Amino acid sequence: MAAVVILSHSLEKYDSGHQSYLLFGIAGLIFMTIAILHPAIEKKAPWIDGVFFIIEGILSIIVAIDFFHMGKKGIPYLYLLTAAFQFFVAFKKSKKGWKEHNEQTIESETLGNL
């Protein structure tokens, strides 16, 4: 969903003639690609969910700054609140992913010693 929001923001920028549409478009496509490849990436890097939420948080802040520059009054604050939530979830997901990774490593080492 975050990639769709970022890509729609890119389209909005393109329609209004701002050059930043290219940056938002690239960011949205990268995020969409990472989301599609998520299952394969997660097997090798269990902390990837936290990274996803950090990327989403950074992009939410960028969109909020862009809206502030456009003179918007309320919506930028919603994006900042969303970013804060995304950073919180990133911390929780990363911590959980590392814990599961460490448990799997210990389990595989134990089974390997049998």
C-alpha positions as CSV (number, residue, x, y, z in Angstrom):
1,M,0.0,0.0,0.0
2,A,2.8,2.4,0.8
3,A,4.2,2.0,-2.7
4,V,0.8,2.8,-4.2
5,V,0.6,6.0,-2.1
6,I,4.1,7.0,-3.1
7,L,3.4,6.3,-6.8
8,S,0.2,8.3,-6.7
9,H,2.1,11.2,-5.1
10,S,4.5,10.9,-8.0
11,L,1.6,11.1,-10.5
12,E,0.3,14.2,-8.6
13,K,3.7,15.8,-8.9
14,Y,3.9,15.0,-12.6
15,D,0.5,16.5,-13.2
16,S,1.4,19.7,-11.4
17,G,4.7,20.0,-13.4
18,H,7.1,19.5,-10.5
19,Q,10.4,17.7,-11.2
20,S,10.3,15.7,-8.0
21,Y,7.8,13.3,-9.6
22,L,10.8,11.3,-10.8
23,L,12.2,10.8,-7.3
24,F,8.9,9.7,-5.9
25,G,8.4,7.4,-8.9
26,I,11.7,5.8,-8.5
27,A,11.1,5.4,-4.7
28,G,7.7,3.9,-5.3
29,L,9.0,1.4,-7.9
30,I,11.9,0.4,-5.7
31,F,9.5,-0.1,-2.8
32,M,7.1,-2.1,-4.9
33,T,9.9,-4.3,-6.2
34,I,11.1,-5.0,-2.6
35,A,7.6,-5.8,-1.5
36,I,7.1,-8.3,-4.4
37,L,10.4,-9.9,-3.5
38,H,9.7,-9.8,0.2
39,P,9.1,-13.6,0.8
40,A,12.5,-14.5,-0.8
41,I,14.3,-11.7,1.0
42,E,12.8,-12.5,4.4
43,K,14.2,-16.0,4.3
44,K,17.7,-14.6,4.2
45,A,17.2,-11.5,6.2
46,P,14.4,-11.9,8.9
47,W,14.9,-8.2,10.0
48,I,13.7,-7.0,6.6
49,D,10.2,-6.1,7.9
50,G,11.8,-3.5,10.1
51,V,13.7,-2.1,7.2
52,F,10.5,-1.9,5.2
53,F,8.9,0.2,7.9
54,I,11.9,2.5,8.2
55,I,11.8,3.1,4.4
56,E,8.1,3.8,4.7
57,G,8.7,6.2,7.6
58,I,11.3,8.1,5.7
59,L,9.1,8.3,2.6
60,S,6.2,9.5,4.8
61,I,8.4,12.3,6.2
62,I,9.4,13.3,2.6
63,V,5.8,13.4,1.5
64,A,4.9,15.5,4.6
65,I,7.7,18.0,3.9
66,D,6.5,18.2,0.3
67,F,2.9,18.9,1.5
68,F,4.2,21.6,3.9
69,H,6.0,23.2,0.9
70,M,2.7,23.1,-1.0
71,G,1.1,25.1,1.8
72,K,-1.1,22.2,3.1
73,K,-2.2,22.6,6.7
74,G,-3.5,19.3,8.1
75,I,-2.4,16.4,5.9
76,P,1.4,16.8,6.5
77,Y,0.8,16.2,10.2
78,L,-1.0,13.0,9.5
79,Y,2.0,11.8,7.4
80,L,4.3,12.8,10.3
81,L,2.1,10.8,12.7
82,T,2.2,7.9,10.3
83,A,6.0,8.1,10.1
84,A,6.3,8.0,13.9
85,F,4.0,4.8,14.0
86,Q,6.1,3.3,11.2
87,F,9.4,3.8,13.1
88,F,7.8,2.3,16.2
89,V,6.7,-0.8,14.2
90,A,10.1,-1.0,12.6
91,F,11.8,-1.2,16.0
92,K,9.3,-3.9,17.1
93,K,9.6,-6.0,13.9
94,S,13.4,-5.8,13.7
95,K,13.7,-6.9,17.3
96,K,11.3,-9.8,16.7
97,G,13.1,-10.7,13.5
98,W,16.5,-10.8,15.1
99,K,15.2,-12.8,18.0
100,E,13.7,-15.4,15.6
101,H,16.9,-15.4,13.6
102,N,19.0,-16.1,16.6
103,E,16.7,-18.9,17.8
104,Q,16.9,-20.5,14.4
105,T,20.7,-20.2,14.3
106,I,21.0,-21.8,17.8
107,E,18.6,-24.6,16.8
108,S,20.4,-25.3,13.5
109,E,23.8,-25.4,15.3
110,T,22.4,-27.7,17.9
111,L,21.0,-30.1,15.3
112,G,24.3,-29.9,13.4
113,N,26.2,-31.1,16.5
114,L,24.0,-34.2,16.8
